Amino acid sequence: MEGRYVLIGGQNSNIITSIDHKIIELSNKINPNLLYIGFGSKYAEADYKKIKKKYEILECNTRQLKIKNLSNKGLLKEKLKDVDIIYIGGGDTILLKEIMNQYHLKDLLKEKIKNGCVLVGVSAGAIILSKEGYSDSYIIRKEKDHYDFVEGYNFINIIISPHYEKKSIKTKELIEDCIKMKKEVIALPNDSALIIENNKITMINENNNEKITVYNKMGSIDNEK
């Protein structure tokens, strides 16, 4: 679990929260450089504009890595130069992973981790950084009619379920699959995050309606303390 990570269940990109302040703090920079990756979403441009607006208020320099940049090794190197925070957005987890695999971005992320870069993932981006995540990608792609687990890069050896709402079809299916597949899953509501630093996990949750919850193979529930 080398490195510093922030896994976010879902976030309103217009509002600055304690999660955003924590991301800046982890960078150990007064004016950190942030690189946004949004390959999993068709709304990546709009999402980046929101991220750019609020992180510039936090005195962070931002730039976006676009798919068209990936085939130009010189431009890709320039985009990654001096990056302190890599912010991976949400969307279709499988699509995001396919594009990142195609251009060998996993290896580049590993190098940035070694250089002290903070990796942030929201929803699908958080799944990518984890061992696995409970995702709607197969539903989006019309390959299945239910949520299922999608493998991430296992930078952090945990399984997550973003956008957690206790009273939802997704949670009902998650509980059934945890029992059937003998998995333990950390369910993250919107406006909540896991902070991983020095092999230690802490939590931030600004959602007053939902708690970060662990579902295990026995079907039991352990709410956050």
Contacts in CASP RR format, 6 or more apart in sequence:
PFRMAT RR
TARGET T0000
AUTHOR 0000-0000-0000
METHOD contacts of the structure
MODEL  1
MEGRYVLIGGQNSNIITSIDHKIIELSNKINPNLLYIGFGSKYAEADYKK
IKKKYEILECNTRQLKIKNLSNKGLLKEKLKDVDIIYIGGGDTILLKEIM
NQYHLKDLLKEKIKNGCVLVGVSAGAIILSKEGYSDSYIIRKEKDHYDFV
EGYNFINIIISPHYEKKSIKTKELIEDCIKMKKEVIALPNDSALIIENNK
ITMINENNNEKITVYNKMGSIDNEK
1 155 0 8 1.000
1 156 0 8 1.000
1 157 0 8 1.000
1 196 0 8 1.000
1 199 0 8 1.000
2 113 0 8 1.000
2 114 0 8 1.000
3 113 0 8 1.000
3 116 0 8 1.000
3 119 0 8 1.000
3 196 0 8 1.000
3 197 0 8 1.000
4 26 0 8 1.000
4 116 0 8 1.000
4 118 0 8 1.000
4 119 0 8 1.000
4 196 0 8 1.000
4 197 0 8 1.000
5 118 0 8 1.000
5 119 0 8 1.000
5 120 0 8 1.000
5 121 0 8 1.000
5 129 0 8 1.000
5 155 0 8 1.000
5 156 0 8 1.000
5 194 0 8 1.000
5 195 0 8 1.000
5 196 0 8 1.000
5 197 0 8 1.000
6 19 0 8 1.000
6 22 0 8 1.000
6 23 0 8 1.000
6 26 0 8 1.000
6 118 0 8 1.000
6 119 0 8 1.000
6 120 0 8 1.000
6 121 0 8 1.000
6 193 0 8 1.000
6 194 0 8 1.000
6 195 0 8 1.000
6 196 0 8 1.000
7 121 0 8 1.000
7 126 0 8 1.000
7 129 0 8 1.000
7 130 0 8 1.000
7 156 0 8 1.000
7 160 0 8 1.000
7 188 0 8 1.000
7 193 0 8 1.000
7 194 0 8 1.000
7 196 0 8 1.000
8 19 0 8 1.000
8 120 0 8 1.000
8 121 0 8 1.000
8 122 0 8 1.000
8 123 0 8 1.000
8 126 0 8 1.000
8 162 0 8 1.000
8 188 0 8 1.000
8 192 0 8 1.000
8 193 0 8 1.000
9 122 0 8 1.000
9 123 0 8 1.000
9 126 0 8 1.000
9 160 0 8 1.000
9 162 0 8 1.000
9 163 0 8 1.000
9 164 0 8 1.000
9 188 0 8 1.000
9 189 0 8 1.000
9 190 0 8 1.000
9 191 0 8 1.000
9 192 0 8 1.000
9 193 0 8 1.000
10 122 0 8 1.000
10 123 0 8 1.000
10 162 0 8 1.000
10 163 0 8 1.000
10 188 0 8 1.000
10 189 0 8 1.000
10 190 0 8 1.000
10 191 0 8 1.000
10 192 0 8 1.000
11 17 0 8 1.000
11 19 0 8 1.000
11 122 0 8 1.000
11 190 0 8 1.000
11 191 0 8 1.000
12 190 0 8 1.000
12 191 0 8 1.000
13 47 0 8 1.000
13 50 0 8 1.000
13 51 0 8 1.000
13 54 0 8 1.000
14 50 0 8 1.000
14 53 0 8 1.000
14 54 0 8 1.000
15 54 0 8 1.000
16 54 0 8 1.000
16 57 0 8 1.000
16 58 0 8 1.000
17 191 0 8 1.000
17 206 0 8 1.000
18 204 0 8 1.000
18 206 0 8 1.000
19 191 0 8 1.000
19 193 0 8 1.000
19 204 0 8 1.000
19 206 0 8 1.000
20 54 0 8 1.000
20 55 0 8 1.000
20 58 0 8 1.000
21 58 0 8 1.000
22 193 0 8 1.000
22 195 0 8 1.000
22 204 0 8 1.000
23 85 0 8 1.000
23 87 0 8 1.000
23 118 0 8 1.000
23 120 0 8 1.000
24 32 0 8 1.000
24 58 0 8 1.000
24 60 0 8 1.000
24 85 0 8 1.000
26 85 0 8 1.000
26 118 0 8 1.000
26 195 0 8 1.000
26 197 0 8 1.000
27 84 0 8 1.000
27 85 0 8 1.000
27 118 0 8 1.000
29 84 0 8 1.000
30 59 0 8 1.000
31 59 0 8 1.000
31 60 0 8 1.000
31 61 0 8 1.000
32 60 0 8 1.000
32 61 0 8 1.000
32 84 0 8 1.000
32 85 0 8 1.000
33 60 0 8 1.000
33 61 0 8 1.000
33 62 0 8 1.000
33 63 0 8 1.000
33 82 0 8 1.000
33 83 0 8 1.000
33 84 0 8 1.000
33 85 0 8 1.000
34 51 0 8 1.000
34 55 0 8 1.000
34 60 0 8 1.000
34 61 0 8 1.000
34 62 0 8 1.000
34 63 0 8 1.000
34 83 0 8 1.000
34 84 0 8 1.000
34 85 0 8 1.000
34 86 0 8 1.000
34 87 0 8 1.000
35 62 0 8 1.000
35 63 0 8 1.000
35 64 0 8 1.000
35 65 0 8 1.000
35 79 0 8 1.000
35 80 0 8 1.000
35 83 0 8 1.000
35 85 0 8 1.000
35 86 0 8 1.000
35 87 0 8 1.000
36 47 0 8 1.000
36 48 0 8 1.000
36 51 0 8 1.000
36 52 0 8 1.000
36 62 0 8 1.000
36 63 0 8 1.000
36 64 0 8 1.000
36 65 0 8 1.000
36 87 0 8 1.000
36 89 0 8 1.000
37 64 0 8 1.000
37 65 0 8 1.000
37 86 0 8 1.000
37 87 0 8 1.000
37 88 0 8 1.000
37 89 0 8 1.000
37 100 0 8 1.000
37 105 0 8 1.000
38 44 0 8 1.000
38 47 0 8 1.000
38 48 0 8 1.000
38 64 0 8 1.000
38 65 0 8 1.000
38 88 0 8 1.000
38 89 0 8 1.000
38 90 0 8 1.000
38 91 0 8 1.000
38 96 0 8 1.000
39 67 0 8 1.000
39 95 0 8 1.000
39 96 0 8 1.000
39 99 0 8 1.000
39 100 0 8 1.000
40 89 0 8 1.000
40 90 0 8 1.000
40 91 0 8 1.000
40 92 0 8 1.000
40 93 0 8 1.000
40 95 0 8 1.000
40 96 0 8 1.000
40 99 0 8 1.000
40 124 0 8 1.000
41 47 0 8 1.000
41 89 0 8 1.000
41 90 0 8 1.000
41 91 0 8 1.000
41 92 0 8 1.000
41 124 0 8 1.000
44 64 0 8 1.000
44 66 0 8 1.000
44 89 0 8 1.000
47 89 0 8 1.000
47 90 0 8 1.000
48 62 0 8 1.000
48 64 0 8 1.000
51 62 0 8 1.000
51 87 0 8 1.000
52 62 0 8 1.000
52 64 0 8 1.000
55 62 0 8 1.000
56 62 0 8 1.000
60 85 0 8 1.000
63 79 0 8 1.000
65 76 0 8 1.000
65 79 0 8 1.000
65 80 0 8 1.000
67 99 0 8 1.000
69 75 0 8 1.000
69 76 0 8 1.000
69 79 0 8 1.000
70 76 0 8 1.000
70 99 0 8 1.000
70 102 0 8 1.000
70 103 0 8 1.000
70 105 0 8 1.000
71 103 0 8 1.000
76 103 0 8 1.000
80 108 0 8 1.000
80 112 0 8 1.000
83 112 0 8 1.000
83 117 0 8 1.000
84 116 0 8 1.000
84 117 0 8 1.000
84 118 0 8 1.000
85 117 0 8 1.000
85 118 0 8 1.000
85 120 0 8 1.000
86 109 0 8 1.000
86 112 0 8 1.000
86 117 0 8 1.000
86 118 0 8 1.000
86 119 0 8 1.000
86 120 0 8 1.000
87 120 0 8 1.000
87 121 0 8 1.000
87 122 0 8 1.000
88 96 0 8 1.000
88 119 0 8 1.000
88 120 0 8 1.000
88 121 0 8 1.000
88 122 0 8 1.000
88 124 0 8 1.000
88 125 0 8 1.000
88 126 0 8 1.000
88 128 0 8 1.000
88 129 0 8 1.000
89 96 0 8 1.000
89 121 0 8 1.000
89 122 0 8 1.000
89 123 0 8 1.000
89 124 0 8 1.000
89 125 0 8 1.000
90 96 0 8 1.000
90 121 0 8 1.000
90 122 0 8 1.000
90 123 0 8 1.000
90 124 0 8 1.000
90 125 0 8 1.000
91 123 0 8 1.000
91 124 0 8 1.000
91 140 0 8 1.000
92 124 0 8 1.000
92 137 0 8 1.000
92 140 0 8 1.000
92 141 0 8 1.000
93 124 0 8 1.000
93 125 0 8 1.000
93 127 0 8 1.000
93 128 0 8 1.000
93 133 0 8 1.000
93 135 0 8 1.000
93 137 0 8 1.000
93 150 0 8 1.000
93 152 0 8 1.000
94 135 0 8 1.000
94 137 0 8 1.000
94 138 0 8 1.000
94 141 0 8 1.000
94 150 0 8 1.000
95 137 0 8 1.000
96 124 0 8 1.000
96 125 0 8 1.000
96 128 0 8 1.000
97 128 0 8 1.000
97 150 0 8 1.000
97 151 0 8 1.000
97 152 0 8 1.000
99 105 0 8 1.000
100 106 0 8 1.000
100 128 0 8 1.000
106 153 0 8 1.000
109 119 0 8 1.000
109 153 0 8 1.000
109 155 0 8 1.000
112 119 0 8 1.000
113 119 0 8 1.000
113 155 0 8 1.000
119 129 0 8 1.000
119 155 0 8 1.000
121 128 0 8 1.000
121 129 0 8 1.000
122 162 0 8 1.000
123 162 0 8 1.000
123 163 0 8 1.000
124 135 0 8 1.000
124 137 0 8 1.000
124 162 0 8 1.000
126 160 0 8 1.000
126 162 0 8 1.000
126 188 0 8 1.000
127 133 0 8 1.000
127 135 0 8 1.000
127 150 0 8 1.000
127 152 0 8 1.000
127 160 0 8 1.000
127 162 0 8 1.000
128 152 0 8 1.000
128 153 0 8 1.000
129 152 0 8 1.000
129 153 0 8 1.000
129 155 0 8 1.000
129 156 0 8 1.000
130 152 0 8 1.000
130 154 0 8 1.000
130 155 0 8 1.000
130 156 0 8 1.000
130 158 0 8 1.000
130 159 0 8 1.000
130 160 0 8 1.000
131 151 0 8 1.000
131 152 0 8 1.000
131 154 0 8 1.000
131 156 0 8 1.000
131 157 0 8 1.000
131 158 0 8 1.000
131 159 0 8 1.000
132 149 0 8 1.000
132 150 0 8 1.000
132 151 0 8 1.000
132 152 0 8 1.000
132 159 0 8 1.000
132 160 0 8 1.000
132 183 0 8 1.000
133 149 0 8 1.000
133 150 0 8 1.000
133 152 0 8 1.000
133 159 0 8 1.000
133 160 0 8 1.000
133 161 0 8 1.000
133 162 0 8 1.000
133 185 0 8 1.000
134 147 0 8 1.000
134 148 0 8 1.000
134 149 0 8 1.000
134 159 0 8 1.000
134 160 0 8 1.000
134 161 0 8 1.000
134 162 0 8 1.000
134 170 0 8 1.000
134 174 0 8 1.000
134 177 0 8 1.000
134 185 0 8 1.000
134 187 0 8 1.000
135 147 0 8 1.000
135 148 0 8 1.000
135 149 0 8 1.000
135 150 0 8 1.000
136 147 0 8 1.000
136 170 0 8 1.000
137 150 0 8 1.000
138 144 0 8 1.000
138 146 0 8 1.000
138 147 0 8 1.000
138 148 0 8 1.000
138 150 0 8 1.000
139 145 0 8 1.000
139 146 0 8 1.000
139 147 0 8 1.000
146 173 0 8 1.000
147 170 0 8 1.000
147 173 0 8 1.000
147 174 0 8 1.000
147 177 0 8 1.000
148 177 0 8 1.000
149 159 0 8 1.000
149 177 0 8 1.000
149 181 0 8 1.000
149 183 0 8 1.000
156 196 0 8 1.000
158 186 0 8 1.000
158 194 0 8 1.000
158 201 0 8 1.000
159 183 0 8 1.000
159 184 0 8 1.000
159 185 0 8 1.000
159 186 0 8 1.000
160 185 0 8 1.000
160 186 0 8 1.000
160 187 0 8 1.000
160 188 0 8 1.000
160 194 0 8 1.000
161 170 0 8 1.000
161 171 0 8 1.000
161 174 0 8 1.000
161 185 0 8 1.000
161 186 0 8 1.000
161 187 0 8 1.000
161 188 0 8 1.000
161 215 0 8 1.000
162 188 0 8 1.000
163 170 0 8 1.000
163 188 0 8 1.000
163 189 0 8 1.000
163 190 0 8 1.000
164 170 0 8 1.000
164 171 0 8 1.000
164 187 0 8 1.000
164 188 0 8 1.000
164 189 0 8 1.000
164 192 0 8 1.000
164 210 0 8 1.000
164 212 0 8 1.000
164 213 0 8 1.000
165 171 0 8 1.000
165 189 0 8 1.000
165 210 0 8 1.000
166 210 0 8 1.000
166 213 0 8 1.000
171 187 0 8 1.000
174 185 0 8 1.000
174 187 0 8 1.000
174 215 0 8 1.000
175 215 0 8 1.000
175 219 0 8 1.000
177 183 0 8 1.000
178 184 0 8 1.000
178 185 0 8 1.000
178 215 0 8 1.000
178 216 0 8 1.000
178 217 0 8 1.000
178 219 0 8 1.000
179 217 0 8 1.000
179 218 0 8 1.000
179 219 0 8 1.000
181 217 0 8 1.000
182 217 0 8 1.000
183 216 0 8 1.000
183 217 0 8 1.000
184 214 0 8 1.000
184 215 0 8 1.000
184 216 0 8 1.000
184 217 0 8 1.000
185 214 0 8 1.000
185 215 0 8 1.000
185 216 0 8 1.000
186 194 0 8 1.000
186 212 0 8 1.000
186 213 0 8 1.000
186 214 0 8 1.000
187 212 0 8 1.000
187 213 0 8 1.000
187 214 0 8 1.000
187 215 0 8 1.000
188 194 0 8 1.000
188 212 0 8 1.000
189 205 0 8 1.000
189 207 0 8 1.000
189 209 0 8 1.000
189 210 0 8 1.000
189 211 0 8 1.000
189 212 0 8 1.000
190 207 0 8 1.000
190 210 0 8 1.000
191 205 0 8 1.000
191 206 0 8 1.000
191 207 0 8 1.000
192 203 0 8 1.000
192 204 0 8 1.000
192 205 0 8 1.000
192 206 0 8 1.000
192 207 0 8 1.000
192 210 0 8 1.000
192 212 0 8 1.000
193 203 0 8 1.000
193 204 0 8 1.000
193 205 0 8 1.000
194 201 0 8 1.000
194 202 0 8 1.000
194 203 0 8 1.000
194 212 0 8 1.000
195 201 0 8 1.000
195 202 0 8 1.000
195 203 0 8 1.000
195 204 0 8 1.000
203 212 0 8 1.000
203 224 0 8 1.000
205 211 0 8 1.000
205 212 0 8 1.000
205 224 0 8 1.000
211 223 0 8 1.000
211 224 0 8 1.000
212 223 0 8 1.000
212 224 0 8 1.000
213 221 0 8 1.000
213 222 0 8 1.000
213 223 0 8 1.000
213 224 0 8 1.000
214 221 0 8 1.000
214 222 0 8 1.000
215 221 0 8 1.000
216 222 0 8 1.000
END
